[in-house]
Amino acid sequence: MKFLETPAFVELCNRIISNNDETKISSRLEAYSCKPMSEDKKLIRDLTASYEGLLARSPTAMPSTSPFGPLTEPASRKAFSFLISTLNAAFPNYDFSGVEPEEFTKEANLPMVVNSINTLLESHVQDYTNAIQDELWAAIDDQIRPADCSIYSFHPEPGCSPFDEGESIWCFFFFFFNKERKRVVFFSCNASRHHMKYDVGSDSERTNTDEVTGGDVSEEEFMMDME
């Protein structure tokens, strides 16, 4: 995956900031081209070999479907690999190659995703005004056209999140995958105790992170709002 510099994303994240003495929110909004790098090609080959081997040994053991479609289909495996590659690019100190398809959910309702994110950030970011919301989603629309995307959320197993070491209060990971544009927009936020160090191990020149006020809201409560 190739990181695409997006000044509008950086500028917006810099405006969505607030602080208190207890909690901070670190956010990441990034665009990536799906042009495969050498490590991405290896990941696709490894996934293909793994699932083809499973199919050869026990055809009934192969899951009939996944959030990406049947994993017997190359297009489904490629979409899955794009999201893993995005995570690996966003958090280079972590290896997500062992992530299972079941840790992702395909979101069928764009307005519900937008509303859930807006509602959460409105609750914890004082300056997350309607004007900033409009600018944020306009910038995302310009980059990826969410209405034309497959949207996925990621729910890592306990102990497998890049935020686990920071006593995360709540977090979310969303991917907007536009197959026609061959592009992914990744939007993630994490609320943690202010005294904990947040380190995603990314290049500071391309990291869109800010400290903002958060509250004691669990990921389960956030996801309930989307149901």
Salt bridges, closest charged atoms under 4 A:
GLU11 OE2 - ARG15 NH1 3.66
GLU30 OE2 - ARG28 NH1 2.72
GLU30 OE2 - ARG206 NH1 3.16
ASP46 OD2 - LYS42 NZ 2.82
GLU135 OE1 - ARG15 NH1 2.67
ASP141 OD2 - ARG145 NH1 2.65
GLU211 OE1 - HIS194 NE2 3.58
GLU219 OE2 - HIS155 ND1 3.44
